[in-house]
Amino acid sequence: MATNTNPPLPTPPFYTIPNICNLRDAALSVTTSSGSKLRPNTLFRSADVSKLEVENWRALYALGVAHVFDLRSKPEVDKTLAAGNEHADESKTWMGKMGQAGVKRSWVPVFQETDYSPEKIAVRFAKYMDEDVQGFVTAYRGILDEAGPAFASIFRYLADLPAPEQEGRVQGKEGHKLGALIHCTAGKDRTGLFFAVLFAFLDVPFDQIATEYNLTELGLQPIRDETADRLLNTLAFQTYMKAQMAVDDPESMEGAETINFSPEVQEKGRQAALRMISARRESMMGSLEMLNTEFGGARNYMKVRCGLDDDILERLRKNLVVVDDEAKIGPKV
């Protein structure tokens, strides 16, 4: 996916593997408020994985990825399976290639299929088009309303991992990696909120969470223009540009069956598309405040919306926060 026009991504936290964008170890960019690091090789995130070949999956496994958690809806997944694979056997699909590399997958969709009708998508996209970050905050509130069961599955997996001090023995004995790769389509919104909730629970300062989220803008650079062009052809953006045309030149809309958008309106549409692809720090900061005010904070969200008890939360914290002589773990659950 990368092109020669894009500068190399900083490594760490990013990893460069062909056919995947926005791949990074999210734990490497943050610490808790007390200075503790988070467990490396365990908390990976990325964009869509459906273009990966077997050798790419093996490279991911070598990094530490043992289990993929897919937050996408059924229509999103079906599109990737249908593209060029209508008559292929399962071993030739991206899921089959994943399995050949020894990587497991759990499908944990945030939204049900009905939420991805064109009408619902248009409503959801419109929130991202706003110039004010409140559009993102509103859209992210909608994601958090639905995401509890999906996020819970991943939190339980992470809580059930061998403790850090046992990891070497487990890998050496069984030859398996342990890390989780969480992804959606861009690895930005649903994935970004998963890590926002997890990191806030682990007592990572909000400004660090927002900075880590903002790294997605670097991670998506190779597909930024292509994605913006694709979005401009969707119903939501065509509707948006028609509304802009009506504001700029109402007479041009009267009785028009087809519309030729002016360069100015096309540019407004493109800027709206780029805002949708963006991962601005202020969008995440606003969303973290919303998590506190409307969901009672990360810990309460995990207990109420994800159904996790104190034992699971305690194991999750112990599994993911690295404690040494110079940095001690944050508040107990």
One Martini backbone bead per residue (centre of mass of N, CA, C, O) as a GRO file, in nm:
protein
  333
    1MET     BB    1   0.053   0.065  -0.016
    2ALA     BB    2   0.294   0.205  -0.030
    3THR     BB    3   0.471   0.496  -0.128
    4ASN     BB    4   0.725   0.705  -0.245
    5THR     BB    5   0.580   0.978  -0.122
    6ASN     BB    6   0.620   0.845   0.156
    7PRO     BB    7   0.741   0.857   0.446
    8PRO     BB    8   0.877   0.706   0.683
    9LEU     BB    9   0.793   0.540   0.954
   10PRO     BB   10   0.808   0.524   1.280
   11THR     BB   11   1.054   0.300   1.441
   12PRO     BB   12   0.889   0.312   1.662
   13PRO     BB   13   0.557   0.186   1.646
   14PHE     BB   14   0.589   0.107   1.363
   15TYR     BB   15   0.509  -0.125   1.093
   16THR     BB   16   0.642  -0.270   0.788
   17ILE     BB   17   0.391  -0.420   0.586
   18PRO     BB   18   0.260  -0.550   0.336
   19ASN     BB   19  -0.087  -0.471   0.289
   20ILE     BB   20  -0.066  -0.261   0.541
   21CYS     BB   21  -0.207  -0.021   0.761
   22ASN     BB   22  -0.151   0.123   1.063
   23LEU     BB   23   0.086  -0.038   1.203
   24ARG     BB   24   0.097  -0.091   1.567
   25ASP     BB   25   0.230  -0.043   1.892
   26ALA     BB   26   0.046   0.119   2.126
   27ALA     BB   27   0.227   0.086   2.393
   28LEU     BB   28   0.493   0.261   2.296
   29SER     BB   29   0.341   0.570   2.339
   30VAL     BB   30   0.282   0.497   2.649
   31THR     BB   31   0.196   0.596   2.987
   32THR     BB   32   0.146   0.627   3.293
   33SER     BB   33   0.116   0.863   3.542
   34SER     BB   34   0.363   0.702   3.699
   35GLY     BB   35   0.552   0.572   3.440
   36SER     BB   36   0.443   0.324   3.333
   37LYS     BB   37   0.453   0.068   3.128
   38LEU     BB   38   0.351  -0.121   2.861
   39ARG     BB   39   0.294  -0.408   2.714
   40PRO     BB   40   0.457  -0.553   2.477
   41ASN     BB   41   0.346  -0.737   2.203
   42THR     BB   42   0.000  -0.699   2.251
   43LEU     BB   43  -0.099  -0.394   2.127
   44PHE     BB   44  -0.239  -0.398   1.832
   45ARG     BB   45  -0.283  -0.192   1.530
   46SER     BB   46  -0.514  -0.137   1.241
   47ALA     BB   47  -0.615  -0.184   0.945
   48ASP     BB   48  -0.705  -0.354   0.705
   49VAL     BB   49  -0.640  -0.726   0.634
   50SER     BB   50  -0.744  -0.837   0.334
   51LYS     BB   51  -0.444  -0.810   0.169
   52LEU     BB   52  -0.306  -1.038   0.298
   53GLU     BB   53  -0.058  -1.259   0.289
   54VAL     BB   54   0.095  -1.521   0.417
   55GLU     BB   55   0.372  -1.372   0.461
   56ASN     BB   56   0.240  -1.139   0.620
   57TRP     BB   57   0.127  -1.307   0.851
   58ARG     BB   58   0.401  -1.415   0.942
   59ALA     BB   59   0.515  -1.139   1.016
   60LEU     BB   60   0.306  -1.079   1.233
   61TYR     BB   61   0.366  -1.322   1.410
   62ALA     BB   62   0.664  -1.242   1.464
   63LEU     BB   63   0.578  -0.983   1.630
   64GLY     BB   64   0.305  -1.125   1.811
   65VAL     BB   65   0.056  -1.213   1.646
   66ALA     BB   66  -0.229  -1.432   1.740
   67HIS     BB   67  -0.489  -1.226   1.748
   68VAL     BB   68  -0.782  -1.125   1.578
   69PHE     BB   69  -0.987  -0.823   1.597
   70ASP     BB   70  -1.301  -0.765   1.436
   71LEU     BB   71  -1.505  -0.459   1.411
   72ARG     BB   72  -1.665  -0.518   1.172
   73SER     BB   73  -1.906  -0.552   0.958
   74LYS     BB   74  -2.053  -0.764   0.747
   75PRO     BB   75  -2.040  -0.592   0.487
   76GLU     BB   76  -1.735  -0.540   0.505
   77VAL     BB   77  -1.643  -0.835   0.497
   78ASP     BB   78  -1.788  -0.930   0.237
   79LYS     BB   79  -1.635  -0.749   0.039
   80THR     BB   80  -1.353  -0.887   0.082
   81LEU     BB   81  -1.447  -1.177  -0.005
   82ALA     BB   82  -1.556  -1.099  -0.297
   83ALA     BB   83  -1.291  -0.979  -0.391
   84GLY     BB   84  -1.177  -1.208  -0.620
   85ASN     BB   85  -1.348  -1.473  -0.451
   86GLU     BB   86  -1.606  -1.618  -0.564
   87HIS     BB   87  -1.435  -1.914  -0.640
   88ALA     BB   88  -1.287  -1.953  -0.384
   89ASP     BB   89  -1.137  -2.105  -0.154
   90GLU     BB   90  -1.080  -2.054   0.176
   91SER     BB   91  -0.759  -2.065   0.158
   92LYS     BB   92  -0.766  -1.795  -0.047
   93THR     BB   93  -0.841  -1.625   0.166
   94TRP     BB   94  -0.759  -1.417   0.419
   95MET     BB   95  -0.847  -1.619   0.635
   96GLY     BB   96  -0.686  -1.859   0.533
   97LYS     BB   97  -0.406  -1.723   0.547
   98MET     BB   98  -0.409  -1.672   0.846
   99GLY     BB   99  -0.426  -1.971   0.935
  100GLN     BB  100  -0.154  -2.062   0.798
  101ALA     BB  101   0.005  -1.864   1.017
  102GLY     BB  102  -0.144  -1.906   1.312
  103VAL     BB  103  -0.391  -1.710   1.310
  104LYS     BB  104  -0.646  -1.581   1.488
  105ARG     BB  105  -1.016  -1.515   1.490
  106SER     BB  106  -1.239  -1.243   1.589
  107TRP     BB  107  -1.575  -1.151   1.554
  108VAL     BB  108  -1.648  -0.798   1.675
  109PRO     BB  109  -1.899  -0.619   1.616
  110VAL     BB  110  -2.029  -0.311   1.676
  111PHE     BB  111  -2.230  -0.337   1.438
  112GLN     BB  112  -2.502  -0.402   1.291
  113GLU     BB  113  -2.617  -0.446   0.977
  114THR     BB  114  -2.846  -0.220   0.982
  115ASP     BB  115  -2.634   0.020   1.036
  116TYR     BB  116  -2.531  -0.014   0.707
  117SER     BB  117  -2.710   0.154   0.568
  118PRO     BB  118  -2.717   0.425   0.369
  119GLU     BB  119  -2.870   0.603   0.574
  120LYS     BB  120  -2.689   0.552   0.821
  121ILE     BB  121  -2.424   0.639   0.693
  122ALA     BB  122  -2.503   0.929   0.628
  123VAL     BB  123  -2.546   1.014   0.918
  124ARG     BB  124  -2.266   0.937   1.026
  125PHE     BB  125  -2.091   1.101   0.827
  126ALA     BB  126  -2.196   1.387   0.893
  127LYS     BB  127  -2.050   1.408   1.167
  128TYR     BB  128  -1.754   1.407   1.036
  129MET     BB  129  -1.787   1.679   0.854
  130ASP     BB  130  -1.745   1.861   1.065
  131GLU     BB  131  -1.546   2.119   1.177
  132ASP     BB  132  -1.628   2.045   1.441
  133VAL     BB  133  -1.551   1.809   1.690
  134GLN     BB  134  -1.847   1.736   1.772
  135GLY     BB  135  -1.894   1.535   1.548
  136PHE     BB  136  -1.710   1.316   1.661
  137VAL     BB  137  -1.829   1.293   1.942
  138THR     BB  138  -2.107   1.202   1.848
  139ALA     BB  139  -2.012   0.952   1.691
  140TYR     BB  140  -1.862   0.820   1.938
  141ARG     BB  141  -2.107   0.782   2.112
  142GLY     BB  142  -2.239   0.576   1.923
  143ILE     BB  143  -2.020   0.364   1.949
  144LEU     BB  144  -2.026   0.326   2.260
  145ASP     BB  145  -2.323   0.227   2.272
  146GLU     BB  146  -2.235  -0.055   2.100
  147ALA     BB  147  -1.931  -0.171   2.204
  148GLY     BB  148  -1.928  -0.343   2.461
  149PRO     BB  149  -1.925  -0.647   2.363
  150ALA     BB  150  -1.677  -0.624   2.181
  151PHE     BB  151  -1.472  -0.520   2.392
  152ALA     BB  152  -1.505  -0.749   2.598
  153SER     BB  153  -1.364  -0.975   2.436
  154ILE     BB  154  -1.084  -0.840   2.446
  155PHE     BB  155  -1.048  -0.800   2.748
  156ARG     BB  156  -1.062  -1.102   2.817
  157TYR     BB  157  -0.820  -1.193   2.661
  158LEU     BB  158  -0.612  -1.010   2.813
  159ALA     BB  159  -0.681  -1.122   3.102
  160ASP     BB  160  -0.602  -1.437   3.008
  161LEU     BB  161  -0.324  -1.397   2.998
  162PRO     BB  162  -0.027  -1.439   3.069
  163ALA     BB  163   0.181  -1.327   3.263
  164PRO     BB  164   0.465  -1.160   3.202
  165GLU     BB  165   0.653  -1.368   3.367
  166GLN     BB  166   0.527  -1.619   3.174
  167GLU     BB  167   0.567  -1.567   2.868
  168GLY     BB  168   0.835  -1.706   2.794
  169ARG     BB  169   0.748  -1.995   2.868
  170VAL     BB  170   0.505  -2.020   2.681
  171GLN     BB  171   0.649  -1.965   2.412
  172GLY     BB  172   0.874  -2.181   2.442
  173LYS     BB  173   0.682  -2.431   2.470
  174GLU     BB  174   0.458  -2.360   2.223
  175GLY     BB  175   0.536  -2.132   1.999
  176HIS     BB  176   0.354  -1.886   2.086
  177LYS     BB  177   0.182  -1.615   2.056
  178LEU     BB  178  -0.018  -1.329   2.223
  179GLY     BB  179  -0.109  -1.108   2.054
  180ALA     BB  180  -0.323  -0.831   1.969
  181LEU     BB  181  -0.531  -0.742   1.686
  182ILE     BB  182  -0.687  -0.435   1.625
  183HIS     BB  183  -0.966  -0.377   1.390
  184CYS     BB  184  -1.091  -0.214   1.108
  185THR     BB  185  -1.073  -0.024   0.838
  186ALA     BB  186  -0.868   0.220   0.952
  187GLY     BB  187  -0.794   0.223   1.263
  188LYS     BB  188  -0.961   0.478   1.421
  189ASP     BB  189  -1.247   0.466   1.562
  190ARG     BB  190  -1.311   0.194   1.692
  191THR     BB  191  -1.017   0.141   1.766
  192GLY     BB  192  -0.961   0.409   1.914
  193LEU     BB  193  -1.175   0.360   2.141
  194PHE     BB  194  -1.063   0.109   2.261
  195PHE     BB  195  -0.791   0.244   2.351
  196ALA     BB  196  -0.913   0.468   2.517
  197VAL     BB  197  -1.045   0.293   2.733
  198LEU     BB  198  -0.801   0.128   2.817
  199PHE     BB  199  -0.602   0.361   2.886
  200ALA     BB  200  -0.780   0.504   3.093
  201PHE     BB  201  -0.791   0.263   3.286
  202LEU     BB  202  -0.458   0.259   3.303
  203ASP     BB  203  -0.372   0.568   3.347
  204VAL     BB  204  -0.358   0.734   3.093
  205PRO     BB  205  -0.313   1.021   2.976
  206PHE     BB  206  -0.498   1.203   2.762
  207ASP     BB  207  -0.267   1.329   2.588
  208GLN     BB  208  -0.151   1.050   2.507
  209ILE     BB  209  -0.398   0.929   2.375
  210ALA     BB  210  -0.425   1.154   2.157
  211THR     BB  211  -0.143   1.113   2.031
  212GLU     BB  212  -0.179   0.819   1.947
  213TYR     BB  213  -0.425   0.866   1.768
  214ASN     BB  214  -0.275   1.073   1.571
  215LEU     BB  215  -0.091   0.856   1.427
  216THR     BB  216  -0.299   0.775   1.207
  217GLU     BB  217  -0.225   0.992   1.002
  218LEU     BB  218   0.037   0.851   0.927
  219GLY     BB  219  -0.075   0.557   0.870
  220LEU     BB  220  -0.280   0.680   0.624
  221GLN     BB  221  -0.117   0.820   0.397
  222PRO     BB  222  -0.112   0.600   0.162
  223ILE     BB  223  -0.464   0.627   0.157
  224ARG     BB  224  -0.584   0.914   0.166
  225ASP     BB  225  -0.661   0.999  -0.129
  226GLU     BB  226  -0.815   0.743  -0.209
  227THR     BB  227  -1.031   0.769   0.014
  228ALA     BB  228  -1.141   1.046  -0.056
  229ASP     BB  229  -1.236   0.974  -0.344
  230ARG     BB  230  -1.435   0.753  -0.256
  231LEU     BB  231  -1.617   0.926  -0.069
  232LEU     BB  232  -1.723   1.132  -0.289
  233ASN     BB  233  -1.915   0.884  -0.416
  234THR     BB  234  -2.101   0.893  -0.194
  235LEU     BB  235  -2.402   0.970  -0.072
  236ALA     BB  236  -2.315   1.159   0.157
  237PHE     BB  237  -2.128   1.350  -0.021
  238GLN     BB  238  -2.331   1.426  -0.236
  239THR     BB  239  -2.525   1.559  -0.036
  240TYR     BB  240  -2.329   1.765   0.077
  241MET     BB  241  -2.268   1.911  -0.197
  242LYS     BB  242  -2.558   1.994  -0.256
  243ALA     BB  243  -2.585   2.174  -0.009
  244GLN     BB  244  -2.357   2.366  -0.090
  245MET     BB  245  -2.480   2.454  -0.361
  246ALA     BB  246  -2.740   2.575  -0.240
  247VAL     BB  247  -2.590   2.797  -0.085
  248ASP     BB  248  -2.418   2.924  -0.328
  249ASP     BB  249  -2.654   2.821  -0.570
  250PRO     BB  250  -2.982   2.792  -0.577
  251GLU     BB  251  -3.059   2.801  -0.888
  252SER     BB  252  -2.897   2.537  -0.975
  253MET     BB  253  -3.123   2.337  -0.826
  254GLU     BB  254  -3.353   2.398  -1.012
  255GLY     BB  255  -3.459   2.108  -1.171
  256ALA     BB  256  -3.211   1.928  -1.123
  257GLU     BB  257  -3.088   1.609  -1.214
  258THR     BB  258  -2.803   1.714  -1.268
  259ILE     BB  259  -2.473   1.777  -1.121
  260ASN     BB  260  -2.222   2.029  -1.145
  261PHE     BB  261  -1.962   2.071  -0.965
  262SER     BB  262  -1.785   2.295  -0.840
  263PRO     BB  263  -1.469   2.345  -0.738
  264GLU     BB  264  -1.553   2.456  -0.460
  265VAL     BB  265  -1.740   2.220  -0.379
  266GLN     BB  266  -1.536   1.992  -0.416
  267GLU     BB  267  -1.344   2.102  -0.198
  268LYS     BB  268  -1.540   2.080   0.035
  269GLY     BB  269  -1.572   1.775   0.010
  270ARG     BB  270  -1.275   1.701   0.048
  271GLN     BB  271  -1.241   1.826   0.329
  272ALA     BB  272  -1.455   1.645   0.458
  273ALA     BB  273  -1.310   1.380   0.397
  274LEU     BB  274  -1.050   1.450   0.554
  275ARG     BB  275  -1.190   1.478   0.826
  276MET     BB  276  -1.284   1.183   0.840
  277ILE     BB  277  -0.978   1.070   0.831
  278SER     BB  278  -0.908   1.199   1.073
  279ALA     BB  279  -0.687   1.234   1.396
  280ARG     BB  280  -0.749   1.446   1.615
  281ARG     BB  281  -0.676   1.535   1.926
  282GLU     BB  282  -0.943   1.697   1.990
  283SER     BB  283  -1.133   1.461   1.937
  284MET     BB  284  -1.029   1.280   2.171
  285MET     BB  285  -1.055   1.475   2.405
  286GLY     BB  286  -1.363   1.506   2.378
  287SER     BB  287  -1.424   1.197   2.410
  288LEU     BB  288  -1.306   1.160   2.695
  289GLU     BB  289  -1.497   1.354   2.831
  290MET     BB  290  -1.751   1.201   2.744
  291LEU     BB  291  -1.683   0.938   2.891
  292ASN     BB  292  -1.708   1.070   3.170
  293THR     BB  293  -1.993   1.223   3.160
  294GLU     BB  294  -2.174   0.974   3.009
  295PHE     BB  295  -2.011   0.691   3.136
  296GLY     BB  296  -1.820   0.731   3.403
  297GLY     BB  297  -1.589   0.621   3.259
  298ALA     BB  298  -1.395   0.351   3.195
  299ARG     BB  299  -1.463   0.162   3.431
  300ASN     BB  300  -1.771   0.189   3.409
  301TYR     BB  301  -1.795   0.097   3.119
  302MET     BB  302  -1.674  -0.191   3.168
  303LYS     BB  303  -1.894  -0.276   3.371
  304VAL     BB  304  -2.166  -0.192   3.227
  305ARG     BB  305  -2.113  -0.237   2.904
  306CYS     BB  306  -1.911  -0.507   2.936
  307GLY     BB  307  -1.942  -0.689   3.205
  308LEU     BB  308  -1.708  -0.640   3.414
  309ASP     BB  309  -1.531  -0.743   3.672
  310ASP     BB  310  -1.295  -0.697   3.915
  311ASP     BB  311  -1.118  -0.938   3.837
  312ILE     BB  312  -1.073  -0.871   3.540
  313LEU     BB  313  -0.958  -0.585   3.584
  314GLU     BB  314  -0.716  -0.672   3.751
  315ARG     BB  315  -0.588  -0.860   3.538
  316LEU     BB  316  -0.560  -0.650   3.320
  317ARG     BB  317  -0.367  -0.463   3.469
  318LYS     BB  318  -0.143  -0.674   3.536
  319ASN     BB  319  -0.093  -0.757   3.230
  320LEU     BB  320  -0.025  -0.441   3.112
  321VAL     BB  321   0.141  -0.340   3.354
  322VAL     BB  322   0.467  -0.234   3.407
  323VAL     BB  323   0.658  -0.325   3.687
  324ASP     BB  324   0.901  -0.146   3.873
  325ASP     BB  325   1.121   0.019   4.081
  326GLU     BB  326   1.035   0.316   3.943
  327ALA     BB  327   0.736   0.197   3.877
  328LYS     BB  328   0.404   0.213   3.972
  329ILE     BB  329   0.107   0.124   3.999
  330GLY     BB  330  -0.190   0.217   3.987
  331PRO     BB  331  -0.486   0.211   4.081
  332LYS     BB  332  -0.692   0.014   4.217
  333VAL     BB  333  -0.994  -0.157   4.165
   0.00000   0.00000   0.00000
